[in-house]
Amino acid sequence: MNYDISPHAPTPIYRQIVEQVKRMIASGQLQPGAALPSVRAVALHHAINPMTVSKAYSLLENDGLLVRLRGVGMAVAENGAVVPEQDKAAMLLPALESAARMAHQLGLSADTALKLFKQCLEQTKKDATDA
């Protein structure tokens, strides 16, 4: 499991990790008991400071989504894996609001913006099945 980290994005790297893990848990990609990659492995793979990864994992642990397993590392908590549909929608809403503002600023019609969004959904689904 690799994270999609954008070092030049305005969102701090630890926050990118937190949000991605939350989405993977919400979608069922990470099941209860599933082990996460070690802090060291993530830091080496993405060439980032291990403290950044540790901060993200600690925040997720504080939220009750992860548990620390002695000698094993971090895993998805048993009770942290059930996310109601409305909470999933709430996770997506900020990105949609940002996209809507950008579409408006560009002068795109709602039909064009929706068509582009559907294309993105289809491409993402295709990429996921190819992986």
N, CA, C and O atoms as a printed pandas DataFrame, in Angstrom:
     atom_number atom_name residue_name chain_id  residue_number  x_coord  y_coord  z_coord
0              1         N          MET        A               1    0.845   -1.174    0.000
1              2        CA          MET        A               1    0.000    0.000    0.000
2              3         C          MET        A               1    0.893    1.239    0.000
3              4         O          MET        A               1    1.737    1.412    0.879
4              5         N          ASN        A               2    0.697    2.074   -0.973
5              6        CA          ASN        A               2    1.437    3.328   -1.052
6              7         C          ASN        A               2    0.469    4.492   -0.966
7              8         O          ASN        A               2   -0.683    4.406   -1.393
8              9         N          TYR        A               3    0.960    5.568   -0.412
9             10        CA          TYR        A               3    0.158    6.782   -0.338
10            11         C          TYR        A               3    0.481    7.660   -1.536
11            12         O          TYR        A               3    1.585    7.615   -2.078
12            13         N          ASP        A               4   -0.486    8.449   -1.935
13            14        CA          ASP        A               4   -0.305    9.407   -3.026
14            15         C          ASP        A               4    0.043   10.749   -2.379
15            16         O          ASP        A               4   -0.840   11.525   -2.014
16            17         N          ILE        A               5    1.337   11.003   -2.247
17            18        CA          ILE        A               5    1.799   12.201   -1.552
18            19         C          ILE        A               5    2.298   13.218   -2.566
19            20         O          ILE        A               5    3.107   12.910   -3.441
20            21         N          SER        A               6    1.795   14.433   -2.424
21            22        CA          SER        A               6    2.212   15.544   -3.282
22            23         C          SER        A               6    2.958   16.558   -2.423
23            24         O          SER        A               6    2.333   17.348   -1.716
24            25         N          PRO        A               7    4.305   16.542   -2.477
25            26        CA          PRO        A               7    5.090   17.438   -1.625
26            27         C          PRO        A               7    4.822   18.923   -1.884
27            28         O          PRO        A               7    4.999   19.748   -0.987
28            29         N          HIS        A               8    4.401   19.264   -3.088
29            30        CA          HIS        A               8    4.190   20.665   -3.433
30            31         C          HIS        A               8    2.748   21.123   -3.232
31            32         O          HIS        A               8    2.421   22.281   -3.496
32            33         N          ALA        A               9    1.894   20.230   -2.772
33            34        CA          ALA        A               9    0.492   20.587   -2.526
34            35         C          ALA        A               9    0.411   21.497   -1.300
35            36         O          ALA        A               9    1.271   21.438   -0.422
36            37         N          PRO        A              10   -0.626   22.340   -1.244
37            38        CA          PRO        A              10   -0.771   23.216   -0.084
38            39         C          PRO        A              10   -1.121   22.464    1.207
39            40         O          PRO        A              10   -0.918   22.985    2.304
40            41         N          THR        A              11   -1.637   21.262    1.077
41            42        CA          THR        A              11   -1.993   20.458    2.244
42            43         C          THR        A              11   -0.731   19.809    2.809
43            44         O          THR        A              11    0.025   19.188    2.063
44            45         N          PRO        A              12   -0.492   19.944    4.120
45            46        CA          PRO        A              12    0.692   19.319    4.707
46            47         C          PRO        A              12    0.713   17.813    4.460
47            48         O          PRO        A              12   -0.338   17.179    4.363
48            49         N          ILE        A              13    1.902   17.251    4.358
49            50        CA          ILE        A              13    2.043   15.829    4.039
50            51         C          ILE        A              13    1.372   14.954    5.093
51            52         O          ILE        A              13    0.727   13.966    4.741
52            53         N          TYR        A              14    1.506   15.284    6.359
53            54        CA          TYR        A              14    0.883   14.445    7.380
54            55         C          TYR        A              14   -0.635   14.432    7.197
55            56         O          TYR        A              14   -1.275   13.402    7.412
56            57         N          ARG        A              15   -1.217   15.573    6.800
57            58        CA          ARG        A              15   -2.650   15.670    6.590
58            59         C          ARG        A              15   -3.063   14.848    5.364
59            60         O          ARG        A              15   -4.130   14.236    5.356
60            61         N          GLN        A              16   -2.206   14.838    4.322
61            62        CA          GLN        A              16   -2.492   14.025    3.138
62            63         C          GLN        A              16   -2.581   12.550    3.526
63            64         O          GLN        A              16   -3.468   11.835    3.061
64            65         N          ILE        A              17   -1.662   12.100    4.376
65            66        CA          ILE        A              17   -1.672   10.702    4.822
66            67         C          ILE        A              17   -2.930   10.419    5.639
67            68         O          ILE        A              17   -3.605    9.414    5.415
68            69         N          VAL        A              18   -3.243   11.299    6.580
69            70        CA          VAL        A              18   -4.433   11.116    7.426
70            71         C          VAL        A              18   -5.687   10.985    6.566
71            72         O          VAL        A              18   -6.476   10.057    6.746
72            73         N          GLU        A              19   -5.865   11.914    5.634
73            74        CA          GLU        A              19   -7.075   11.911    4.806
74            75         C          GLU        A              19   -7.147   10.663    3.931
75            76         O          GLU        A              19   -8.225   10.096    3.753
76            77         N          GLN        A              20   -6.019   10.232    3.385
77            78        CA          GLN        A              20   -6.031    9.037    2.537
78            79         C          GLN        A              20   -6.364    7.786    3.336
79            80         O          GLN        A              20   -7.127    6.940    2.871
80            81         N          VAL        A              21   -5.802    7.661    4.532
81            82        CA          VAL        A              21   -6.119    6.494    5.367
82            83         C          VAL        A              21   -7.589    6.517    5.751
83            84         O          VAL        A              21   -8.247    5.477    5.722
84            85         N          LYS        A              22   -8.116    7.680    6.111
85            86        CA          LYS        A              22   -9.542    7.779    6.452
86            87         C          LYS        A              22  -10.413    7.341    5.277
87            88         O          LYS        A              22  -11.389    6.614    5.459
88            89         N          ARG        A              23  -10.059    7.784    4.079
89            90        CA          ARG        A              23  -10.857    7.405    2.899
90            91         C          ARG        A              23  -10.745    5.910    2.615
91            92         O          ARG        A              23  -11.735    5.280    2.241
92            93         N          MET        A              24   -9.556    5.335    2.785
93            94        CA          MET        A              24   -9.389    3.900    2.532
94            95         C          MET        A              24  -10.169    3.068    3.553
95            96         O          MET        A              24  -10.702    2.010    3.218
96            97         N          ILE        A              25  -10.235    3.541    4.782
97            98        CA          ILE        A              25  -11.032    2.850    5.794
98            99         C          ILE        A              25  -12.517    2.992    5.460
99           100         O          ILE        A              25  -13.268    2.019    5.514
100          101         N          ALA        A              26  -12.930    4.210    5.115
101          102        CA          ALA        A              26  -14.345    4.461    4.803
102          103         C          ALA        A              26  -14.815    3.642    3.614
103          104         O          ALA        A              26  -15.956    3.181    3.590
104          105         N          SER        A              27  -13.951    3.458    2.634
105          106        CA          SER        A              27  -14.343    2.733    1.423
106          107         C          SER        A              27  -14.249    1.220    1.576
107          108         O          SER        A              27  -14.723    0.475    0.717
108          109         N          GLY        A              28  -13.638    0.765    2.665
109          110        CA          GLY        A              28  -13.479   -0.669    2.858
110          111         C          GLY        A              28  -12.197   -1.219    2.264
111          112         O          GLY        A              28  -11.959   -2.426    2.327
112          113         N          GLN        A              29  -11.366   -0.364    1.689
113          114        CA          GLN        A              29  -10.080   -0.828    1.160
114          115         C          GLN        A              29   -9.158   -1.291    2.280
115          116         O          GLN        A              29   -8.321   -2.173    2.086
116          117         N          LEU        A              30   -9.321   -0.686    3.457
117          118        CA          LEU        A              30   -8.593   -1.118    4.649
118          119         C          LEU        A              30   -9.607   -1.689    5.629
119          120         O          LEU        A              30  -10.473   -0.973    6.133
120          121         N          GLN        A              31   -9.493   -2.965    5.890
121          122        CA          GLN        A              31  -10.412   -3.662    6.774
122          123         C          GLN        A              31   -9.892   -3.652    8.210
123          124         O          GLN        A              31   -8.700   -3.437    8.434
124          125         N          PRO        A              32  -10.775   -3.882    9.184
125          126        CA          PRO        A              32  -10.320   -3.972   10.570
126          127         C          PRO        A              32   -9.202   -5.004   10.712
127          128         O          PRO        A              32   -9.290   -6.116   10.191
128          129         N          GLY        A              33   -8.154   -4.611   11.427
129          130        CA          GLY        A              33   -7.015   -5.500   11.634
130          131         C          GLY        A              33   -5.944   -5.401   10.568
131          132         O          GLY        A              33   -4.854   -5.946   10.737
132          133         N          ALA        A              34   -6.237   -4.710    9.466
133          134        CA          ALA        A              34   -5.253   -4.584    8.391
134          135         C          ALA        A              34   -4.067   -3.764    8.870
135          136         O          ALA        A              34   -4.236   -2.702    9.470
136          137         N          ALA        A              35   -2.873   -4.258    8.603
137          138        CA          ALA        A              35   -1.654   -3.561    9.003
138          139         C          ALA        A              35   -1.329   -2.449    8.019
139          140         O          ALA        A              35   -1.511   -2.601    6.811
140          141         N          LEU        A              36   -0.850   -1.339    8.542
141          142        CA          LEU        A              36   -0.392   -0.234    7.705
142          143         C          LEU        A              36    1.112   -0.363    7.527
143          144         O          LEU        A              36    1.786   -0.993    8.342
144          145         N          PRO        A              37    1.643    0.234    6.457
145          146        CA          PRO        A              37    3.091    0.177    6.285
146          147         C          PRO        A              37    3.774    0.894    7.453
147          148         O          PRO        A              37    3.218    1.829    8.029
148          149         N          SER        A              38    4.963    0.454    7.786
149          150        CA          SER        A              38    5.678    1.052    8.908
150          151         C          SER        A              38    6.039    2.498    8.615
151          152         O          SER        A              38    6.108    2.918    7.460
152          153         N          VAL        A              39    6.263    3.238    9.667
153          154        CA          VAL        A              39    6.682    4.633    9.547
154          155         C          VAL        A              39    7.940    4.714    8.693
155          156         O          VAL        A              39    8.039    5.539    7.785
156          157         N          ARG        A              40    8.881    3.861    8.992
157          158        CA          ARG        A              40   10.160    3.854    8.268
158          159         C          ARG        A              40    9.955    3.556    6.780
159          160         O          ARG        A              40   10.552    4.213    5.928
160          161         N          ALA        A              41    9.114    2.570    6.469
161          162        CA          ALA        A              41    8.883    2.200    5.070
162          163         C          ALA        A              41    8.248    3.349    4.287
163          164         O          ALA        A              41    8.650    3.630    3.158
164          165         N          VAL        A              42    7.261    4.009    4.885
165          166        CA          VAL        A              42    6.596    5.135    4.214
166          167         C          VAL        A              42    7.578    6.283    4.017
167          168         O          VAL        A              42    7.639    6.885    2.944
168          169         N          ALA        A              43    8.346    6.580    5.064
169          170        CA          ALA        A              43    9.307    7.685    4.991
170          171         C          ALA        A              43   10.352    7.425    3.908
171          172         O          ALA        A              43   10.683    8.328    3.139
172          173         N          LEU        A              44   10.866    6.218    3.843
173          174        CA          LEU        A              44   11.871    5.892    2.826
174          175         C          LEU        A              44   11.287    5.916    1.418
175          176         O          LEU        A              44   11.906    6.440    0.492
176          177         N          HIS        A              45   10.099    5.350    1.263
177          178        CA          HIS        A              45    9.484    5.279   -0.061
178          179         C          HIS        A              45    9.196    6.662   -0.630
179          180         O          HIS        A              45    9.372    6.894   -1.826
180          181         N          HIS        A              46    8.756    7.577    0.225
181          182        CA          HIS        A              46    8.368    8.911   -0.243
182          183         C          HIS        A              46    9.425    9.981    0.028
183          184         O          HIS        A              46    9.215   11.156   -0.274
184          185         N          ALA        A              47   10.554    9.576    0.594
185          186        CA          ALA        A              47   11.643   10.503    0.926
186          187         C          ALA        A              47   11.139   11.663    1.786
187          188         O          ALA        A              47   11.368   12.835    1.486
188          189         N          ILE        A              48   10.444   11.295    2.866
189          190        CA          ILE        A              48    9.928   12.301    3.798
190          191         C          ILE        A              48   10.432   11.983    5.199
191          192         O          ILE        A              48   10.941   10.891    5.454
192          193         N          ASN        A              49   10.288   12.931    6.092
193          194        CA          ASN        A              49   10.730   12.775    7.464
194          195         C          ASN        A              49    9.845   11.736    8.180
195          196         O          ASN        A              49    8.619   11.819    8.103
196          197         N          PRO        A              50   10.448   10.773    8.866
197          198        CA          PRO        A              50    9.655    9.780    9.591
198          199         C          PRO        A              50    8.713   10.404   10.619
199          200         O          PRO        A              50    7.649    9.848   10.894
200          201         N          MET        A              51    9.086   11.553   11.192
201          202        CA          MET        A              51    8.218   12.208   12.161
202          203         C          MET        A              51    6.901   12.667   11.524
203          204         O          MET        A              51    5.876   12.747   12.202
204          205         N          THR        A              52    6.931   12.964   10.232
205          206        CA          THR        A              52    5.717   13.352    9.507
206          207         C          THR        A              52    4.744   12.183    9.473
207          208         O          THR        A              52    3.553   12.349    9.738
208          209         N          VAL        A              53    5.251   11.007    9.148
209          210        CA          VAL        A              53    4.417    9.799    9.093
210          211         C          VAL        A              53    3.933    9.443   10.500
211          212         O          VAL        A              53    2.770    9.092   10.696
212          213         N          SER        A              54    4.829    9.539   11.465
213          214        CA          SER        A              54    4.476    9.232   12.843
214          215         C          SER        A              54    3.366   10.156   13.343
215          216         O          SER        A              54    2.460    9.714   14.050
216          217         N          LYS        A              55    3.434   11.426   12.980
217          218        CA          LYS        A              55    2.392   12.378   13.379
218          219         C          LYS        A              55    1.046   11.976   12.782
219          220         O          LYS        A              55    0.026   12.007   13.471
220          221         N          ALA        A              56    1.042   11.600   11.509
221          222        CA          ALA        A              56   -0.201   11.184   10.859
222          223         C          ALA        A              56   -0.786    9.953   11.548
223          224         O          ALA        A              56   -1.981    9.912   11.842
224          225         N          TYR        A              57    0.049    8.960   11.802
225          226        CA          TYR        A              57   -0.424    7.741   12.445
226          227         C          TYR        A              57   -0.932    8.026   13.863
227          228         O          TYR        A              57   -1.931    7.449   14.292
228          229         N          SER        A              58   -0.249    8.909   14.582
229          230        CA          SER        A              58   -0.687    9.250   15.943
230          231         C          SER        A              58   -2.051    9.934   15.930
231          232         O          SER        A              58   -2.898    9.651   16.777
232          233         N          LEU        A              59   -2.263   10.836   14.970
233          234        CA          LEU        A              59   -3.564   11.494   14.859
234          235         C          LEU        A              59   -4.669   10.482   14.570
235          236         O          LEU        A              59   -5.759   10.565   15.137
236          237         N          LEU        A              60   -4.385    9.538   13.694
237          238        CA          LEU        A              60   -5.366    8.497   13.365
238          239         C          LEU        A              60   -5.621    7.588   14.570
239          240         O          LEU        A              60   -6.744    7.129   14.782
240          241         N          GLU        A              61   -4.587    7.336   15.344
241          242        CA          GLU        A              61   -4.745    6.541   16.558
242          243         C          GLU        A              61   -5.604    7.306   17.575
243          244         O          GLU        A              61   -6.483    6.727   18.214
244          245         N          ASN        A              62   -5.343    8.591   17.713
245          246        CA          ASN        A              62   -6.139    9.416   18.639
246          247         C          ASN        A              62   -7.604    9.482   18.231
247          248         O          ASN        A              62   -8.488    9.591   19.082
248          249         N          ASP        A              63   -7.859    9.417   16.924
249          250        CA          ASP        A              63   -9.235    9.422   16.414
250          251         C          ASP        A              63   -9.918    8.062   16.566
251          252         O          ASP        A              63  -11.108    7.925   16.283
252          253         N          GLY        A              64   -9.161    7.059   17.012
253          254        CA          GLY        A              64   -9.721    5.724   17.194
254          255         C          GLY        A              64   -9.784    4.898   15.930
255          256         O          GLY        A              64  -10.425    3.847   15.910
256          257         N          LEU        A              65   -9.128    5.356   14.868
257          258        CA          LEU        A              65   -9.154    4.614   13.606
258          259         C          LEU        A              65   -8.039    3.581   13.517
259          260         O          LEU        A              65   -8.181    2.572   12.825
260          261         N          LEU        A              66   -6.929    3.825   14.213
261          262        CA          LEU        A              66   -5.802    2.895   14.207
262          263         C          LEU        A              66   -5.495    2.466   15.632
263          264         O          LEU        A              66   -5.810    3.164   16.596
264          265         N          VAL        A              67   -4.872    1.302   15.738
265          266        CA          VAL        A              67   -4.370    0.816   17.027
266          267         C          VAL        A              67   -2.907    0.427   16.839
267          268         O          VAL        A              67   -2.493   -0.025   15.772
268          269         N          ARG        A              68   -2.144    0.616   17.902
269          270        CA          ARG        A              68   -0.727    0.267   17.878
270          271         C          ARG        A              68   -0.585   -1.159   18.402
271          272         O          ARG        A              68   -0.983   -1.460   19.527
272          273         N          LEU        A              69   -0.020   -2.023   17.582
273          274        CA          LEU        A              69    0.180   -3.411   17.985
274          275         C          LEU        A              69    1.653   -3.605   18.297
275          276         O          LEU        A              69    2.509   -3.450   17.425
276          277         N          ARG        A              70    1.935   -3.937   19.515
277          278        CA          ARG        A              70    3.304   -4.088   19.970
278          279         C          ARG        A              70    4.068   -5.086   19.098
279          280         O          ARG        A              70    3.650   -6.232   18.928
280          281         N          GLY        A              71    5.179   -4.633   18.557
281          282        CA          GLY        A              71    6.024   -5.493   17.736
282          283         C          GLY        A              71    5.559   -5.639   16.298
283          284         O          GLY        A              71    6.268   -6.224   15.478
284          285         N          VAL        A              72    4.382   -5.119   15.977
285          286        CA          VAL        A              72    3.836   -5.261   14.629
286          287         C          VAL        A              72    3.726   -3.909   13.933
287          288         O          VAL        A              72    4.053   -3.786   12.753
288          289         N          GLY        A              73    3.273   -2.909   14.657
289          290        CA          GLY        A              73    3.069   -1.586   14.073
290          291         C          GLY        A              73    1.625   -1.154   14.207
291          292         O          GLY        A              73    0.940   -1.514   15.165
292          293         N          MET        A              74    1.171   -0.382   13.240
293          294        CA          MET        A              74   -0.186    0.164   13.289
294          295         C          MET        A              74   -1.133   -0.684   12.451
295          296         O          MET        A              74   -0.765   -1.201   11.396
296          297         N          ALA        A              75   -2.360   -0.815   12.944
297          298        CA          ALA        A              75   -3.396   -1.565   12.228
298          299         C          ALA        A              75   -4.717   -0.820   12.368
299          300         O          ALA        A              75   -4.890    0.008   13.262
300          301         N          VAL        A              76   -5.636   -1.127   11.474
301          302        CA          VAL        A              76   -6.961   -0.515   11.518
302          303         C          VAL        A              76   -7.702   -1.064   12.730
303          304         O          VAL        A              76   -7.744   -2.274   12.956
304          305         N          ALA        A              77   -8.281   -0.156   13.500
305          306        CA          ALA        A              77   -9.028   -0.544   14.698
306          307         C          ALA        A              77  -10.277   -1.317   14.312
307          308         O          ALA        A              77  -10.865   -1.089   13.255
308          309         N          GLU        A              78  -10.665   -2.221   15.171
309          310        CA          GLU        A              78  -11.862   -3.043   14.920
310          311         C          GLU        A              78  -13.116   -2.193   14.816
311          312         O          GLU        A              78  -13.976   -2.456   13.975
312          313         N          ASN        A              79  -13.231   -1.181   15.659
313          314        CA          ASN        A              79  -14.451   -0.370   15.671
314          315         C          ASN        A              79  -14.346    0.871   14.794
315          316         O          ASN        A              79  -15.299    1.644   14.702
316          317         N          GLY        A              80  -13.210    1.067   14.156
317          318        CA          GLY        A              80  -13.031    2.275   13.360
318          319         C          GLY        A              80  -13.337    2.103   11.889
319          320         O          GLY        A              80  -13.174    3.042   11.110
320          321         N          ALA        A              81  -13.777    0.921   11.494
321          322        CA          ALA        A              81  -13.911    0.649   10.071
322          323         C          ALA        A              81  -15.315    0.858    9.505
323          324         O          ALA        A              81  -15.497    0.787    8.289
324          325         N          VAL        A              82  -16.303    1.111   10.350
325          326        CA          VAL        A              82  -17.657    1.317    9.851
326          327         C          VAL        A              82  -17.910    2.818    9.734
327          328         O          VAL        A              82  -17.944    3.537   10.733
328          329         N          VAL        A              83  -18.087    3.274    8.496
329          330        CA          VAL        A              83  -18.299    4.702    8.248
330          331         C          VAL        A              83  -19.636    4.863    7.541
331          332         O          VAL        A              83  -19.828    4.328    6.449
332          333         N          PRO        A              84  -20.567    5.600    8.159
333          334        CA          PRO        A              84  -21.878    5.807    7.530
334          335         C          PRO        A              84  -21.745    6.531    6.189
335          336         O          PRO        A              84  -20.807    7.300    5.975
336          337         N          GLU        A              85  -22.687    6.275    5.302
337          338        CA          GLU        A              85  -22.672    6.865    3.957
338          339         C          GLU        A              85  -22.626    8.394    4.022
339          340         O          GLU        A              85  -21.939    9.023    3.216
340          341         N          GLN        A              86  -23.341    8.993    4.961
341          342        CA          GLN        A              86  -23.357   10.453    5.067
342          343         C          GLN        A              86  -21.972   10.993    5.437
343          344         O          GLN        A              86  -21.605   12.091    5.021
344          345         N          ASP        A              87  -21.205   10.226    6.217
345          346        CA          ASP        A              87  -19.846   10.657    6.559
346          347         C          ASP        A              87  -18.923   10.557    5.350
347          348         O          ASP        A              87  -18.021   11.377    5.179
348          349         N          LYS        A              88  -19.151    9.556    4.518
349          350        CA          LYS        A              88  -18.361    9.434    3.288
350          351         C          LYS        A              88  -18.624   10.639    2.391
351          352         O          LYS        A              88  -17.699   11.218    1.822
352          353         N          ALA        A              89  -19.898   11.008    2.273
353          354        CA          ALA        A              89  -20.255   12.170    1.457
354          355         C          ALA        A              89  -19.632   13.439    2.023
355          356         O          ALA        A              89  -19.190   14.307    1.270
356          357         N          ALA        A              90  -19.597   13.549    3.343
357          358        CA          ALA        A              90  -18.996   14.724    3.985
358          359         C          ALA        A              90  -17.498   14.797    3.699
359          360         O          ALA        A              90  -16.942   15.893    3.623
360          361         N          MET        A              91  -16.844   13.663    3.541
361          362        CA          MET        A              91  -15.416   13.644    3.207
362          363         C          MET        A              91  -15.175   14.166    1.795
363          364         O          MET        A              91  -14.155   14.800    1.524
364          365         N          LEU        A              92  -16.111   13.897    0.908
365          366        CA          LEU        A              92  -15.964   14.294   -0.491
366          367         C          LEU        A              92  -16.360   15.747   -0.728
367          368         O          LEU        A              92  -15.848   16.389   -1.645
368          369         N          LEU        A              93  -17.259   16.261    0.084
369          370        CA          LEU        A              93  -17.830   17.582   -0.145
370          371         C          LEU        A              93  -16.807   18.714   -0.314
371          372         O          LEU        A              93  -16.977   19.521   -1.227
372          373         N          PRO        A              94  -15.759   18.820    0.508
373          374        CA          PRO        A              94  -14.806   19.926    0.312
374          375         C          PRO        A              94  -14.138   19.920   -1.068
375          376         O          PRO        A              94  -13.931   20.975   -1.667
376          377         N          ALA        A              95  -13.806   18.737   -1.560
377          378        CA          ALA        A              95  -13.186   18.652   -2.893
378          379         C          ALA        A              95  -14.176   19.054   -3.978
379          380         O          ALA        A              95  -13.802   19.706   -4.953
380          381         N          LEU        A              96  -15.442   18.663   -3.810
381          382        CA          LEU        A              96  -16.456   19.041   -4.792
382          383         C          LEU        A              96  -16.723   20.543   -4.763
383          384         O          LEU        A              96  -16.914   21.167   -5.807
384          385         N          GLU        A              97  -16.736   21.117   -3.565
385          386        CA          GLU        A              97  -16.937   22.569   -3.461
386          387         C          GLU        A              97  -15.797   23.320   -4.143
387          388         O          GLU        A              97  -16.024   24.315   -4.833
388          389         N          SER        A              98  -14.588   22.845   -3.949
389          390        CA          SER        A              98  -13.430   23.468   -4.591
390          391         C          SER        A              98  -13.521   23.338   -6.107
391          392         O          SER        A              98  -13.252   24.296   -6.832
392          393         N          ALA        A              99  -13.898   22.156   -6.587
393          394        CA          ALA        A              99  -14.042   21.939   -8.025
394          395         C          ALA        A              99  -15.160   22.810   -8.598
395          396         O          ALA        A              99  -15.032   23.336   -9.703
396          397         N          ALA        A             100  -16.248   22.962   -7.857
397          398        CA          ALA        A             100  -17.364   23.794   -8.322
398          399         C          ALA        A             100  -16.934   25.260   -8.438
399          400         O          ALA        A             100  -17.279   25.939   -9.405
400          401         N          ARG        A             101  -16.181   25.739   -7.449
401          402        CA          ARG        A             101  -15.675   27.129   -7.522
402          403         C          ARG        A             101  -14.772   27.313   -8.732
403          404         O          ARG        A             101  -14.861   28.317   -9.438
404          405         N          MET        A             102  -13.897   26.330   -8.967
405          406        CA          MET        A             102  -12.985   26.430  -10.095
406          407         C          MET        A             102  -13.748   26.403  -11.418
407          408         O          MET        A             102  -13.432   27.170  -12.327
408          409         N          ALA        A             103  -14.743   25.534  -11.534
409          410        CA          ALA        A             103  -15.549   25.460  -12.756
410          411         C          ALA        A             103  -16.257   26.793  -12.999
411          412         O          ALA        A             103  -16.321   27.272  -14.131
412          413         N          HIS        A             104  -16.783   27.383  -11.936
413          414        CA          HIS        A             104  -17.458   28.682  -12.057
414          415         C          HIS        A             104  -16.472   29.763  -12.498
415          416         O          HIS        A             104  -16.782   30.565  -13.379
416          417         N          GLN        A             105  -15.298   29.787  -11.893
417          418        CA          GLN        A             105  -14.280   30.774  -12.242
418          419         C          GLN        A             105  -13.834   30.630  -13.701
419          420         O          GLN        A             105  -13.501   31.616  -14.359
420          421         N          LEU        A             106  -13.834   29.394  -14.191
421          422        CA          LEU        A             106  -13.441   29.143  -15.584
422          423         C          LEU        A             106  -14.583   29.370  -16.561
423          424         O          LEU        A             106  -14.389   29.343  -17.776
424          425         N          GLY        A             107  -15.767   29.591  -16.025
425          426        CA          GLY        A             107  -16.920   29.822  -16.877
426          427         C          GLY        A             107  -17.466   28.564  -17.519
427          428         O          GLY        A             107  -18.127   28.634  -18.556
428          429         N          LEU        A             108  -17.201   27.416  -16.920
429          430        CA          LEU        A             108  -17.714   26.156  -17.459
430          431         C          LEU        A             108  -19.170   25.960  -17.051
431          432         O          LEU        A             108  -19.570   26.317  -15.943
432          433         N          SER        A             109  -19.948   25.394  -17.950
433          434        CA          SER        A             109  -21.342   25.093  -17.620
434          435         C          SER        A             109  -21.388   23.900  -16.664
435          436         O          SER        A             109  -20.429   23.135  -16.564
436          437         N          ALA        A             110  -22.504   23.755  -15.970
437          438        CA          ALA        A             110  -22.685   22.620  -15.069
438          439         C          ALA        A             110  -22.608   21.310  -15.842
439          440         O          ALA        A             110  -22.045   20.330  -15.354
440          441         N          ASP        A             111  -23.178   21.291  -17.055
441          442        CA          ASP        A             111  -23.136   20.072  -17.869
442          443         C          ASP        A             111  -21.706   19.676  -18.199
443          444         O          ASP        A             111  -21.351   18.499  -18.122
444          445         N          THR        A             112  -20.886   20.650  -18.567
445          446        CA          THR        A             112  -19.486   20.360  -18.904
446          447         C          THR        A             112  -18.737   19.873  -17.667
447          448         O          THR        A             112  -17.985   18.901  -17.735
448          449         N          ALA        A             113  -18.943   20.548  -16.538
449          450        CA          ALA        A             113  -18.262   20.146  -15.307
450          451         C          ALA        A             113  -18.671   18.735  -14.888
451          452         O          ALA        A             113  -17.823   17.938  -14.487
452          453         N          LEU        A             114  -19.963   18.424  -14.978
453          454        CA          LEU        A             114  -20.433   17.082  -14.622
454          455         C          LEU        A             114  -19.880   16.027  -15.571
455          456         O          LEU        A             114  -19.533   14.925  -15.145
456          457         N          LYS        A             115  -19.797   16.360  -16.853
457          458        CA          LYS        A             115  -19.236   15.429  -17.828
458          459         C          LYS        A             115  -17.771   15.132  -17.498
459          460         O          LYS        A             115  -17.337   13.982  -17.558
460          461         N          LEU        A             116  -17.016   16.171  -17.151
461          462        CA          LEU        A             116  -15.614   15.982  -16.780
462          463         C          LEU        A             116  -15.492   15.144  -15.503
463          464         O          LEU        A             116  -14.616   14.285  -15.400
464          465         N          PHE        A             117  -16.371   15.398  -14.538
465          466        CA          PHE        A             117  -16.338   14.627  -13.303
466          467         C          PHE        A             117  -16.634   13.153  -13.580
467          468         O          PHE        A             117  -15.969   12.275  -13.030
468          469         N          LYS        A             118  -17.609   12.882  -14.414
469          470        CA          LYS        A             118  -17.927   11.494  -14.756
470          471         C          LYS        A             118  -16.751   10.820  -15.464
471          472         O          LYS        A             118  -16.464    9.649  -15.215
472          473         N          GLN        A             119  -16.070   11.558  -16.349
473          474        CA          GLN        A             119  -14.896   11.008  -17.016
474          475         C          GLN        A             119  -13.806   10.665  -15.998
475          476         O          GLN        A             119  -13.155    9.625  -16.097
476          477         N          CYS        A             120  -13.618   11.544  -15.028
477          478        CA          CYS        A             120  -12.623   11.296  -13.983
478          479         C          CYS        A             120  -12.989   10.060  -13.164
479          480         O          CYS        A             120  -12.121    9.249  -12.839
480          481         N          LEU        A             121  -14.260    9.917  -12.833
481          482        CA          LEU        A             121  -14.710    8.736  -12.093
482          483         C          LEU        A             121  -14.439    7.460  -12.886
483          484         O          LEU        A             121  -13.948    6.472  -12.339
484          485         N          GLU        A             122  -14.758    7.489  -14.159
485          486        CA          GLU        A             122  -14.545    6.309  -15.002
486          487         C          GLU        A             122  -13.063    5.981  -15.128
487          488         O          GLU        A             122  -12.682    4.812  -15.079
488          489         N          GLN        A             123  -12.221    7.004  -15.291
489          490        CA          GLN        A             123  -10.781    6.781  -15.418
490          491         C          GLN        A             123  -10.205    6.227  -14.117
491          492         O          GLN        A             123   -9.356    5.335  -14.133
492          493         N          THR        A             124  -10.668    6.759  -13.002
493          494        CA          THR        A             124  -10.191    6.282  -11.707
494          495         C          THR        A             124  -10.584    4.826  -11.493
495          496         O          THR        A             124   -9.799    4.026  -10.985
496          497         N          LYS        A             125  -11.818    4.493  -11.890
497          498        CA          LYS        A             125  -12.279    3.103  -11.758
498          499         C          LYS        A             125  -11.448    2.189  -12.635
499          500         O          LYS        A             125  -11.070    1.094  -12.219
500          501         N          LYS        A             126  -11.159    2.641  -13.866
501          502        CA          LYS        A             126  -10.342    1.847  -14.786
502          503         C          LYS        A             126   -8.930    1.664  -14.229
503          504         O          LYS        A             126   -8.372    0.567  -14.270
504          505         N          ASP        A             127   -8.365    2.749  -13.709
505          506        CA          ASP        A             127   -7.013    2.664  -13.135
506          507         C          ASP        A             127   -6.970    1.692  -11.954
507          508         O          ASP        A             127   -5.999    0.957  -11.777
508          509         N          ALA        A             128   -8.033    1.702  -11.153
509          510        CA          ALA        A             128   -8.083    0.821   -9.982
510          511         C          ALA        A             128   -8.182   -0.655  -10.392
511          512         O          ALA        A             128   -7.609   -1.525   -9.736
512          513         N          THR        A             129   -8.908   -0.927  -11.474
513          514        CA          THR        A             129   -9.024   -2.309  -11.915
514          515         C          THR        A             129   -7.762   -2.788  -12.624
515          516         O          THR        A             129   -7.459   -3.981  -12.630
516          517         N          ASP        A             130   -7.025   -1.846  -13.223
517          518        CA          ASP        A             130   -5.778   -2.195  -13.893
518          519         C          ASP        A             130   -4.637   -2.457  -12.911
519          520         O          ASP        A             130   -3.673   -3.156  -13.225
520          521         N          ALA        A             131   -4.768   -1.878  -11.712
521          522        CA          ALA        A             131   -3.666   -1.969  -10.733
522          523         C          ALA        A             131   -3.567   -3.336  -10.099
523          524         O          ALA        A             131   -2.695   -3.565   -9.261
